Amino acid sequence: MFTTATLQIPGVDTALTAPAKAVFVEDGRSFMYVQIGAAEFERREVEVVAAAGARVHVTRGIAVGDRIVSDGVLLLRARETDGSAE
């Protein structure tokens, strides 16, 4: 005997994930830098939820295909503060 079954698991959705080290928190808000040009980066506010391992689920702020900065985030933040970010 054979059967066909469908298993439905509540709460399981596809999710956009990113390395946790790509996120920095300032004044209680989370941000990421997104590459918008060859050497241009834009800071975006994001909403994240902890995920397995060293990743986070991103629920708002970036989209599939966005190139995010995962190494050197704090360096970019320092350059932005100094007014020399380009």
C-alpha positions as MATLAB code, in Angstrom:
seq = 'MFTTATLQIPGVDTALTAPAKAVFVEDGRSFMYVQIGAAEFERREVEVVAAAGARVHVTRGIAVGDRIVSDGVLLLRARETDGSAE';
ca = [
       0.000    0.000    0.000;
       1.134    3.514   -0.800;
      -0.164    6.913    0.189;
       0.525   10.536   -0.570;
       0.776   12.854    2.415;
       1.245   16.568    2.846;
       2.985   17.811    5.939;
       2.169   21.354    7.025;
       4.376   22.878    9.683;
       3.094   26.194   11.055;
       5.532   29.078   11.264;
       8.002   27.784    8.700;
       8.537   30.364    5.979;
      11.342   31.219    3.666;
      13.301   34.073    5.115;
      15.997   36.477    4.048;
      19.072   35.880    6.201;
      22.352   37.715    6.614;
      25.494   37.337    8.716;
      24.910   38.699   12.216;
      28.198   40.624   11.976;
      26.672   42.735    9.173;
      24.306   44.344   11.694;
      25.232   47.151   14.055;
      23.022   48.719   16.693;
      22.864   52.412   17.438;
      20.374   54.075   19.798;
      18.421   50.826   20.032;
      17.967   50.553   16.252;
      19.617   48.022   13.922;
      21.391   49.016   10.711;
      23.237   47.460    7.772;
      25.303   48.999    4.994;
      24.224   48.215    1.432;
      26.502   48.731   -1.560;
      24.854   51.138   -4.016;
      27.853   51.852   -6.263;
      31.425   50.770   -6.921;
      32.637   52.405   -3.713;
      29.360   53.805   -2.355;
      27.468   52.476    0.622;
      24.121   53.399    2.118;
      23.168   52.839    5.735;
      19.731   51.258    6.077;
      17.647   50.640    9.136;
      16.646   46.983    9.348;
      14.585   44.729   11.553;
      16.253   41.467   12.430;
      15.407   38.348   14.399;
      18.017   35.945   15.725;
      18.447   32.805   13.642;
      20.558   29.682   13.901;
      24.304   30.063   14.139;
      25.886   33.361   13.186;
      22.995   34.548   11.011;
      19.919   36.722   11.498;
      16.563   36.778    9.741;
      15.994   40.178    8.134;
      12.306   41.102    8.181;
      12.594   44.674    6.877;
      15.138   47.014    5.320;
      16.922   45.009    2.635;
      15.793   42.936   -0.316;
      16.952   39.837   -2.126;
      19.930   40.779   -4.300;
      21.126   43.679   -2.148;
      24.871   43.552   -1.563;
      25.485   44.071    2.125;
      28.724   44.757    3.958;
      29.615   41.990    6.392;
      33.267   42.811    7.142;
      34.386   46.311    8.070;
      30.964   47.554    9.171;
      32.362   49.481   12.115;
      35.059   51.006    9.905;
      32.358   52.321    7.551;
      30.443   53.642   10.546;
      33.547   55.459   11.795;
      34.149   56.980    8.338;
      30.507   58.081    8.205;
      30.831   59.756   11.595;
      33.997   61.551   10.458;
      32.171   62.773    7.361;
      34.585   61.024    5.035;
      32.358   58.136    3.867;
      32.129   57.900    0.119;
];
